Amino acid sequence: MSDLYTTASEGRKNLRRSTKTGNFFQDSFTDSVSSGISLDDDGSVKREGLAWWMQGLTPGARSIAEQKSGIKDSEVIDRAVGSSQLTDAQISEQLNGGKLTKGNVRGTIAEAQRTRAEKPTPVQQATLTRGVKADARAITAQQETTAARKDTNALLIAQMAQSDKRYLGDRIEAREARADDLMFRRETMERADRKDEKNRRRESIAALTAGLASLGAAFAV
């Protein structure tokens, strides 16, 4: 039994059940004429042999013909499914909840076979999974390395900034010290200049006083 379609075997069982009445003679007659009943291409019931001569006694001929036509369709599906080497589950994936018919069985099986060919085997899937995991680990390691490199770069930049800050501080301190030294030297030179000027003035006054004294002595004589 298949969930995908009614197999030919199931169709024959259904046909037998539908034509059985429990009356031996009636059932024997139906069996003898049913072989001559079929469904024509235009959908009409076709009768041959005893079925044609006894058509008045076979009111269920259309049902028999339709069921026999369904059995033929099922035989086509049986052969296609049997030779496909596919499971019902693999075929069902292509049907989207539908059923196999004589019209869609070849296309459905071809698509299922293509899907199976493209689908990796368990060994291939395990290899792919290992590869994916390895790639994920490599990406994680690369990300961690990149993050560590960024942290290192940030630390180096901070250290360089701190070093530059200290360098600038030292330059400023040196400049201020130089300025203070120059100021001290200037003040020292100014004090020395003032002292020299004061001494020169004292000497000038002393010389002038001596000259006046000499002049006064000359007049006194």
C-alpha positions in Angstrom: 0.0 0.0 0.0 1.3 3.5 -0.9 0.2 6.9 0.3 1.3 8.4 -3.0 -1.2 6.6 -5.3 -3.5 3.6 -5.6 -1.4 0.8 -6.8 -2.5 -1.6 -9.5 -2.8 -4.4 -6.9 -5.1 -2.2 -4.7 -7.1 -1.2 -7.8 -7.8 -4.9 -8.7 -8.8 -5.6 -5.1 -11.2 -2.6 -5.2 -12.6 -3.8 -8.5 -13.3 -7.3 -7.2 -14.9 -5.9 -4.0 -17.1 -3.5 -6.0 -18.4 -6.3 -8.3 -19.1 -9.0 -5.7 -22.7 -9.4 -4.7 -22.4 -12.7 -2.8 -24.5 -14.4 -5.5 -22.3 -17.1 -7.1 -24.1 -17.0 -10.5 -24.2 -13.2 -10.6 -20.6 -12.8 -9.6 -19.5 -15.5 -12.1 -21.4 -13.7 -14.9 -19.8 -10.3 -14.0 -16.3 -11.9 -14.0 -16.9 -13.4 -17.4 -18.0 -10.2 -19.0 -15.8 -7.7 -17.2 -12.8 -8.7 -19.3 -14.5 -7.3 -22.4 -15.4 -4.0 -20.8 -13.0 -1.0 -21.1 -13.0 2.8 -21.4 -12.5 4.1 -24.9 -10.3 7.1 -25.7 -13.3 9.4 -25.9 -14.4 8.4 -22.4 -17.3 6.1 -23.5 -17.7 2.5 -22.4 -16.3 0.0 -24.8 -17.7 -3.5 -24.9 -16.3 -6.5 -26.6 -17.2 -10.2 -26.9 -19.7 -11.5 -24.3 -19.8 -8.0 -22.7 -21.3 -6.6 -26.0 -23.9 -9.4 -26.3 -24.8 -9.2 -22.7 -24.6 -5.4 -22.2 -28.2 -5.2 -21.1 -27.3 -7.4 -18.1 -24.3 -5.3 -17.0 -25.6 -2.0 -15.7 -22.3 -1.4 -13.7 -20.2 -1.4 -16.9 -19.1 2.2 -16.6 -17.8 1.8 -13.1 -16.0 -1.4 -14.2 -14.5 0.4 -17.2 -13.3 3.4 -15.2 -11.8 1.2 -12.5 -10.0 -0.9 -15.2 -8.7 2.3 -16.8 -7.4 3.4 -13.3 -5.7 0.0 -12.9 -3.9 0.6 -16.2 -2.7 4.0 -15.1 -1.6 2.5 -11.8 0.4 -0.2 -13.7 2.3 2.7 -15.5 3.0 4.3 -12.2 4.0 1.0 -10.6 6.7 0.5 -13.3 8.0 4.0 -13.0 8.2 3.9 -9.2 9.6 0.4 -9.2 12.5 1.3 -11.6 13.3 4.6 -9.9 15.0 3.1 -6.8 13.4 5.9 -4.8 11.6 5.7 -1.5 8.0 7.0 -1.1 9.4 9.7 1.1 11.9 10.9 -1.5 9.1 11.0 -4.2 6.7 12.7 -1.7 9.1 15.6 -1.3 8.4 16.6 -4.9 4.6 16.4 -4.7 3.9 19.0 -2.1 1.1 16.9 -0.6 -0.3 15.9 -4.0 -0.7 12.4 -5.5 1.1 10.5 -8.3 -0.8 10.3 -11.5 0.0 8.8 -14.9 0.6 12.3 -16.2 3.0 13.6 -13.5 4.9 10.4 -12.5 7.8 10.7 -14.9 8.5 14.4 -14.1 8.1 13.8 -10.4 10.5 10.9 -10.3 13.0 12.7 -12.5 13.0 15.7 -10.2 13.3 13.4 -7.1 16.2 11.6 -8.7 17.9 14.9 -9.5 17.3 16.0 -5.9 18.8 12.8 -4.5 21.8 13.1 -6.8 22.4 16.6 -5.5 21.8 15.7 -1.9 25.1 14.7 -0.1 25.4 11.2 1.3 25.8 10.8 5.1 29.6 10.6 4.7 29.6 13.7 2.4 27.3 15.5 4.8 29.6 14.7 7.8 32.6 16.0 5.8 30.7 19.1 4.9 29.6 19.6 8.5 33.2 19.2 9.6 34.3 21.7 7.0 31.6 24.2 8.0 32.6 23.8 11.7 36.3 24.2 10.8 35.5 27.3 8.8 33.5 28.7 11.7 36.4 28.1 14.1 38.8 29.7 11.6 36.5 32.7 11.3 36.1 33.0 15.1 39.9 32.7 15.5 40.4 35.4 12.8 37.9 37.6 14.6 39.6 37.1 17.9 43.0 37.9 16.3 41.6 41.0 14.7 40.1 42.1 18.0 43.4 41.4 19.8 45.2 43.4 17.1 42.8 46.3 17.5 43.3 46.2 21.3 47.1 46.1 20.8 46.9 49.0 18.4 44.7 51.0 20.7 47.2 50.4 23.6 50.2 51.4 21.4 48.3 54.5 20.3 47.5 55.3 24.0 51.2 54.7 24.9 52.4 56.9 22.1 49.9 59.6 23.1 51.1 59.4 26.7 54.8 59.5 25.5 54.1 62.5 23.2 52.3 64.2 26.2 55.4 63.6 28.4 57.7 64.8 25.6 55.7 67.9 25.1 55.5 68.4 28.9 59.3 68.1 29.1 59.7 70.6 26.2 57.5 73.1 27.9 59.3 72.6 31.3 62.7 73.0 29.5 61.5 76.1 27.7 60.1 77.6 30.9 63.4 76.8 32.7 65.3 78.4 29.9 63.1 81.5 30.1 63.6 81.7 33.8 67.4 81.3 33.3 67.4 84.1 30.7 65.3 86.3 33.0 67.7 85.7 35.9 70.7 86.5 33.7 69.1 89.7 32.5 68.3 90.8 36.0 71.9 90.0 37.1 73.3 92.0 34.2 70.9 94.9 34.9 72.0 94.9 38.6 75.7 94.8 37.5 75.1 97.7 35.1 73.4 99.7 37.8 76.3 99.0 40.2 78.9 100.0 37.6 77.0 103.2 36.8 76.8 104.1 40.5 80.5 103.5 40.9 81.3 105.6 37.8 79.1 108.4 39.2 80.8 108.3 42.6 84.2 108.4 40.9 83.1 111.4 38.8 81.8 113.2 41.8 85.1 112.5 43.7 87.1 113.7 40.7 85.0 116.9 40.5 85.3 117.5 44.2 89.1 117.1 44.0 89.3 119.5 41.0 87.3 122.2 42.9 89.5 121.8 45.9 92.6 122.3 43.7 91.1 125.3 42.1 90.2 126.8 45.5 93.7 126.3 46.7 95.1 128.0 43.7 93.0 131.1 44.3 93.9 131.2 47.9 97.6 131.6 47.0 
